[in-house]
Amino acid sequence: MHTAISGQYFYKNRTLKSVNFFNSEASDSSVCVYEVFRVEDSVPLFIEDHLKRLKNSANIANIELWKTSSQIKQVIKTLIAANNSDDGNIKLDFKINSNSEREFQAYFLPSHYPSETEYKKGVVACFQQAERPNPTAKIFNSKVRGQANSIIEKEHVYETILVDHLDHITEGSRSNLFFIKDEQFFTAPDEVVLPGVIRKKVLEIIEMKGWNIQFKSLHKDELSTMDAAFLTGTSPRVLPLNNINSIKFNVEHPLLQELKSSLNLMINEYKSSRINS
């Protein structure tokens, strides 16, 4: 599957190169561990958490990363400066092919963030019957992603919601998922989802606020009893769901609104601590 790229330069192995020489194609026999994070005001947001997750993904894929965290941070700094880009999403790829040849790439992705209207009115999603073989690791899976992209385009929805063989809800195809009912939050257990960095920050806020949370994969039939639902992710952050298929949710739920404000405050504090350090 071809990957789009933005900017003038990308980083390959040890050097910067023009995007004219970029090639993201990977054979089916290749293993690609990757990470995507957001840059805002030249600050890679929560980069420590992202690099920790990258290392965990590599361990699950039985790959030893050949760049240290400090080397990766320097690559990121170089990439931001070369492209003169203060904002956007950056992707890191560690790829090994069937001949054990290694390739590292870092590059800006075209950024598509929700609009103010989508944050206010919520977005629409639909179900996708799919399960990831290694849900806790960010290892490229062309089958699930390809199916999701086709459904999103065909159904004109923002996201697909993955449903396992027992009709339990796990996560979005490219996001994590939370529900609210009777002042209580619900999200799938850590072991069946990708541990998103924004998901982690949301869980920290929930704990800090003293709110109740239950780690449970809800059955499809339970969704109609939920008061509110929202997605979390690098690009959407905390994004209310208006409906999944025909199931409607309250996008103005007070806990959801307070959570959004608390996350924005956390991000601003993180940026200030890095810009002023």
Buried (B, 14 or more C-beta within 10 A) or exposed (E): EEBEBBBEBBBBEEEBBEBEEBEBEBEEEBBBBBBBBBBBEBBBBBBEBBBBBBBBBBEBBEBEBEBEBEEBBEBBEBBBEBBEBEBBBBBBBBBBBEEEEBBBBBBBBEBEBBEEEBBEEBBBBBBBEBBBEEBBBBBBBEEBBEBBBEBBEEBEBBBBBBBBEEBBBBBBBBBBBBBBBEEEBBBBEBEBBBBBBBBBBBBEBBEEEEBEBEBBBBEBEBBEEBBBBBBBBBBBBBBBBBBBBEBEBBBEBEBBBEBBEBBEEBBEEBBEEBEEE
